[in-house]
Amino acid sequence: MAASSRDRVDLPGTVVTGRIGVTMTTAAKVLVVEDEAPLARVVAEYLRRAGFDVITSGDGAEAVNLARVFDPDVVVLDLGLPGLDGVEVCRQLRTFSSCYVLMLTARAEEIDKLVGLSVGADDYLTKPASMRELVARVQVLLRRPRTHSAAGIDGILRFGDLVVDVEAREVSVAGRPVELTRTEFDLLAALAARPRMVFTRRQLIDAVWGPSWVGDEHVVDVHIGHVRRKLGDDAEEPKYIRTVRGVGYRMGSGT
Ligand code: CA
């Protein structure tokens, strides 16, 4: 997705690219994932009236595949889905998308649990939700500065003296270029794109090798080891990539 489409959202679906003073209208895209078809239709209708480009899905696995193609700005995600539930859909979305996720839950108590699980949703709403409230929440998300992504509008991720240029696929430390293999770069870029998120090995495999990859998930550790060595990072006292014991990896210094 174009970084410039995040620049500033003044009206629903209207993106103003302030830097060069050119105004273009691009509807922000919303994917609604809800298995109750009548509710999905109502939500989609309200969002369309508010100016959004909306598609719907009633199935978690299908929603993940749709998101890869549709590249939504916001996913309105029901927690209770048949098959792949909302938590798992959210986790999978996070491996390749920086979209906002507004999670719908049937019970308020579920929200605390989900926040505790660090599922990675950006906001939560209890069902039955007023449609006015739902649309307002989506609009608020799009106005939020993207603090959970370290990418500037130039698509460059910075962590201290580490610079990851996602577009050019270039990495440098303190101005010194670092040569990474394709897999190593993709791993680093996946971690760097969501710096607050703790990735499991499986999530990194999904992001880099693809969801159909089967094998020993510790292959991730081997490649992370190479990335650390090339960045001059230390697993014991990391500056860039932290090991989260029993879980996986995330960006950040310290242990
Ligand atoms: Ca449901």
Boltz pocket constraint, residues with backbone or C-beta under 6 A from the ligand:
constraints:
  - pocket:
      binder: B
      contacts: [[A, 34], [A, 35], [A, 36], [A, 78], [A, 79], [A, 80], [A, 81]]
      max_distance: 6.0
